[in-house]
Amino acid sequence: MNWNSLLSTKRFGLEEFHSERHENRSEFQRDYDRLIFSAPFRRLQNKTQVFPLPGSIFVHNRLTHSLEVACVGRSLGNDVAKALLDRQPELQPTYVSEIGAIVSAACLAHDLGNPPFGHAGERAIATFFSEGKGLALKERLTPEQWEDFIHFEGNANAFRLLTHQFEGRRPGGFVLTYSTLASIVKYPFASGLAGEKQKFGFFNSEEAGFRRIAEELGMKKLNEQPLKYARHPLVYLVEAADDICYQVMDIEDAHKLKLLTTDETKALFLSYFDDRRKAHMQETLKRVSDVNEQIAYLRSCVVGLLINECSRVFLDNESRILEGEMESPLIKQICELPATAYRHCTDVAMQKIYRSRDVLDIELAGFRIIGTLLELMSEAVCSPEKAYSKLLIDRVSSQYHIRSSVFSERMQAVLDYISGMTDVFALDLYRKINGNSLPEIS
């Protein structure tokens, strides 16, 4: 792979109108702006990141997480772009200088396909088909479609959201650049290769679209069936930005919620640094009286360190990445001291955060709510002629192909509808369908 072809301003859905614009914003900055002003991005403010949506204490939701990931991604991209241009001046005529803009836009988009209730929502959808009442639908779907459903993946759903609904129709919606779209696909292969980790990059319905993008950008093909490509290089930077943010910010949120003490949190953050830097940071802490500001200062130091480390790893491995030979995430190849601290933070997060009662409660609720909605909606599209089915189908927005004559498209529309819900909307619909809540009558 080479940077000349990997960075393209061609837009998905507007290929025949491809032309250079002459304005202050670059094409990739326009991607960022389109995402910021989109309805699916706004809905992220009401989707769970890890902890239940806030009461009196504000913690991260999907929207604040995505904004922070975009900031970190921009820094990573800018650092990498500067270094690449310094050591390869022949890249000046390319879009290498725009890597920061591409990565930040991709970071904004990376969670758009996640269903309500965090990763529990993904598992609830997948297990509805693999273990629940959705098993009865297997005979009505092709093997490829079935693999998509039993391995439902937010990353693949994001690619669908950004490409599918506008393909072959009047230009509109996102119509993002090929490079931004390729940069969000962490797992550039079909669901038939999902394996135990349940990870893949695009549904069967979007395979042709991804193939078109990958071939245009010169991404290395690893095998034909099931389709698999090497990652676009900028995926590593998007992934690193996400890894940095969720790990560090989850620790900070846990401190705010008193799942971790102040001393525990300080120790976790200080463990990333050698004794000399640690001593300097402890002196700085003495000049800050507010405890939350102390934690914020330490968090910013850790984020800065990890940005530098991940940028270095990317640049040290540029040739391997372009050859499609790099498998490990950047965060797993940083220097030993921060790597040890990162692993320890991961262990603490698993024990004290991700298995905390509040987090488990939201996962349990998510399973019940999403499972119920899937059961009712799948029954409706199986028997659309029934009176109750018609009521449910009429409630779905016309943007979804819920009335398609093709059964698989109707089922995919059900997943599009439910995965696009916010936590609050899903809960409200669940209550209304079950008769626990009725609209106010004036």
N, C-alpha and C positions, 0 to 999 in steps of 0.2 A: 504494500500500500504506500501511497505517497501523498504529501500534503497538497500538491497541486490539484488533485482530483477529489481528495477527502473533504475539502472546504468549498462548498458550492452555494450560490444564492438562488438556485432553481427552487421553485415553490411547488409543493405537492398539491395538485388540483389546478394549477395555473401554468403547466409546463409550456403550453403552446403560446402563452403570452410573456414568456421569460424575457426580461429586458432590464438593463441597469437603470436605476433611478438616480437622479441628481438632487439630493437633499442632505441635510445635516445628519439625519439618522441613517445608519447602515441598515442593510436588510436584516441583519441579525438583531439589531436593536429594535427593529419593527416587530420581530418575533416576540421579544420580551414584552413590548407594549401591548400587543394583541392578547397575550396571555393574561397580563395584569388586569385588563379591562373586560375579561370574559366572565360569563356567568359560572361556568364550572370552577374557575379559580376562586371566585367569591364564595362559592359553597364550601370551600375547604375550611372557612372559619367556623363551620358547624360540624366538623368531622373530628373524631377523636384521634389524637396522636398516640399517646400512651395512657395518660390519666383521664378519668372522666372529665367532661367539660366543666369549666370552673364555676365555683360558687363565689365565695368571698376572696379566694386566693387564685390569681390568674396563673395558669400554666399553659404550656404550648398546645396549640391545636395544629391541624394540618396546614393551615394558612401561614401562621407565624413560623412554623418549621420550614415551610417551603421558601419563605422570604429570607430566612437566615441561611438556608442551604444555598440560595442564589447569591448571597453576598460572599460566602466562603468560596463558592464556585468561581465567581468573578475574580477573586484574588488569586486562586490557583491558576486560572486560565491566563491572567495577565502576567503572572510570574513565568509561566511556561513559555508564553509567546515571546516575551522579552529575551529569554535565554536562547530560544530557538533562532530568533533573528540575529542575535549577537554572534552565534557560532555558525549560522548558515545564512549569510547575507543574501544569497541567491533567492531566498524565500520572500524577499521584500515585495515583489509584485503580486504575491498570493494574498489570501485572506488570513494568514497566520496572525497578523496583528489583531484580528477580530476574535481570537479564540476565547478571550474572557467574556465577550458578549454572547457567543454561542453557548458556552458552558452555563452562564447565568440563566439564559432563557431555558435551556434544557432542565436546569435545576428547578425552575418554577413549575415546569410541566411534569416532573417525574412522579408526582403523587396524584395526578388528576384522576387516574383510573381506580384509585383505592375506594372500596365500598365503605359504608358507615361502620363504626365501631372498630376501627383499626384493623390490625392483622386478623383479629377474630372474625371480622366480616369476610375476609378471603377464605378462611377455613370453613366458615359456615356455608358458603356457597359451594365450595368444592365437596364437602362431606354430604351436602344434601343429595348430590348425585352419586357419590361413591358409596355412601352408607345409608342414606335416608330414602324418602319416598320417591326421589328423583330417579332411583335405580330402575323404576318401571318404564322410564323413557328411553332406555338404552337402545331398544330395538327400532326406535323411530329415528335414530341418528346414525350418521356414518361413523366408522371407527375414529376418524380424525376429529370430527365434531365432539364425540364423546370424550376424547382425550382433552380437548379444550375445556370442557365443563368440569371434569373431575379434577383438573389441575388449575382451576380458575386462579388467575394471577393478575394483581393490580398493575404490574408493569405492562403486560400485554394489553390490558384494558385501556391503559392510557394511550397506547399507540392506536388502538381502535378509535377511541374518542377523538383523537387529533386528526385522523385520516378518513375513517370509513364513511361517516355520514355525509361527507361532501364529495366523495369520489364519484365521478361520472354525472354529477349534478351541476347546477349553475354555480360558478365560483362564489365562495363566501366562507363564513366561519373562520377557522384558524388559517388554513392554507400556509403552513409554516415551511421554512426552507428545508431542503433535504438534510442538510448537515445538523440542524437542530433536532429534527426527528430521529436521525440515526443515533444521536448522542444520548437519547433517553432509553434506548433499548439495551438494557444490561445483559440480557440473555438472547443473543441474536440467532435463535433457533426455534423450531416448531415444537408444539406441545408433546409430540411423540418422543422427544428427548428430554422431557421434564425431569425424569428420574425421581429419586427419593426426596429431593429438595423442593419438588413441585414448582420449579422455576422454568419459565420460557418467555419468549419475547413478543410473540404475535399469534393471534388466533388464526385458524384455518381460513377464515373469511378475509383476513388482511395479508395472507401470504404473498399474493401477487404484488400488492403495494409495497411490501417490504423488499421483495426481490428487485423491484424497479429502482428503489432508492439505493440499495446495496450495490447494484451493478453500475448505476450512474456514478457513485462515489468511488468505485474501484475497491470495495471491501472484499477481502479474501474469502472465497467460498471454501468451506471445509468438507462438505458433502452435500449431495443433491437430495436424497430421500432418506429420512426426513431432512428438510432443508436446514442447513446450518452454516453460519458465517463466523469469521473472526470478529471480535468487537471493533466498532469504530473507536479510534484512539481516545477521543474526548469522553467516551463513556467512563474511562478510568478516573477522570477528574470529577465528573458528576457523582460517581459512586463514592469517591473520597470525600467530597463535600458533605454528602449525606452521612457517611460514617462518622465524620468529625462532629457534625451537629447533633445527631441523635444521641450519641454517646455522652458528649459533654453537657448538652442541655438537659438530658434526662437526669443527670446527677444534680444539676442546679435546681430543677423542678422538685426532685425528691427532698432537697434541703428545705425548700419553701413549704413543702407539705409535712415536714418534720419526720419523714421516713429515714433521713440521715441527720445526725447531729452536725453542728457547725464544725466541731473538731474532726469528725470523720470526713466531712466534705473537704475541708482544708487539706487534710492529709492526702486524700485521693488526688487532688489537683497538684499539690506540691511534689508528689512522687514522680512527676514527669521530668523534673529538673535535677541537674547536678547540684552539689553542695554550694558552689559559688553563686549560681543563679538563685538558688533557694534562699540563701542568706540575704541577697539583695531584695527579693520579693517580700521576705518577712519584715525587713526594715520599712518597706513601703506600706505594708499592712498596718504598721503602728501609727501611720499618719491618717488612716481611714477609720472613723469611729463606727459607722453603720455596718452591721454584720452583713447585710445583703450586698452592700457595695464592696465589701471585702471579697465575698464569693464571686461577684461579677468581675472584679479585677483579676482574680486567679483564673477564672474561666476564660477571660480574654487572652491571658498569657498562654494557656494551654492551646487554644484555638490557633493563635499565631505560630506556636511551635509546630503543631501538626500540619498547618499549611506549608510551612517551610520544608518539613520532612517529606510530605507527599509530593511536592513539586520536585524535590531532589530525586526521589525514587523514579518519578516519571521520566525525567531528563536522563537519568543514568540508564534507563531501560528503553529509550526511544526506539532503538533499532529492533529490539525484540517485540515491542508493541506493534510497530509497523509491519513486522513479519507475521503477526498473528500468533506469536508463540508465548505470550504472557498470559498466565492463568490466574495468578494470585492478585487480590486487590492491593492497591498501593499501601493502604494502612497496615497491611500485614508484613510489609517489607521495610518499615521505618527502623531507625537505630534502636539498639537493644534497650536502653533506659526508658524512652517513651513507649516502646513496644510492650515492655513488661508492665508499665503503669496502665496502658490501655487495656491489656488483658485483665489486669486486676479490677479495673473499673467495670469491665464487662461481667466479671464474676459477681461483683457486688451488686450491680444492676439486676442481674438475674435473680439473686437471692432476695434482695430487699425492695426492688421496684417492680419487676415484671411478674413476680409471684405475690405481690401484696394483695390484700383483700379487695381494695377498691378496683384494682386493675382486673382481677379475676371476676369480680362482680359485673363489670362492664362487658367482659367477654361472654359470660353466661347469658346476660341479657341480650347481647348481640346475636348469639346463636339462636335463641328463642324467637326473637323478632324477625330476623332474616329468614330463618327456617319456615316460619309461619307464612310470611309474605310470598316466599318462593312456592310453597305448597299450594296456596290459593291461586296465585297467578299462573302457575304451570297447569293446574286443573282448568283454568279459564281458557287458555290457548289450546288445550287438548280438546275441549268441548265448547267452542265459541258460540254455538247455537243456543246454549242453555241461558235461562233468564239471569241467573246470578252471574254467570260468566260475562254476559253483556254489560252488566253494571260495573264489574271490575275493569273490563277492557275500556269502557267509556271514560273511566277515570284517568287513563293513561294519556299523556300528551301526544299530539299527532306527530311530533318529531320522531317518535319511535315506531318501527315497522311492526306494530303489534297485530295488525290486521293482514299481514302478508299471507299469500296463499301457500307459502312454503313453511312447513312446520318448524324446521331448524331456524329459520329467520324469526319466527314468532318467539321461539324460546330464547334466541339471542337478544331479542328486543326486551324480554322480561329481565334478563341480566343487565342490559343497558339501563333500564328504568330503575331497578333496585340498587345497582351499584352507584348510580348517580345521586341517590338520596343523601341528605344530611342525616346525622344521628337523630335530630329532633323531628324531622319529617317522617323518618321511618317509624319512630316511636309513636308519633301522632296517628299515622295511618294504621299501624298495628292496633292501637286502642280503638279507633273508629270501626275497623273491620270486625273486631271482637265485641263491639257494642259497649265498650267501657267508656267511651267518650262520644258525645254527639255534638254537632255544630250548634252554635247558639241560634235560636230562632227569635227574631225581633217582632 
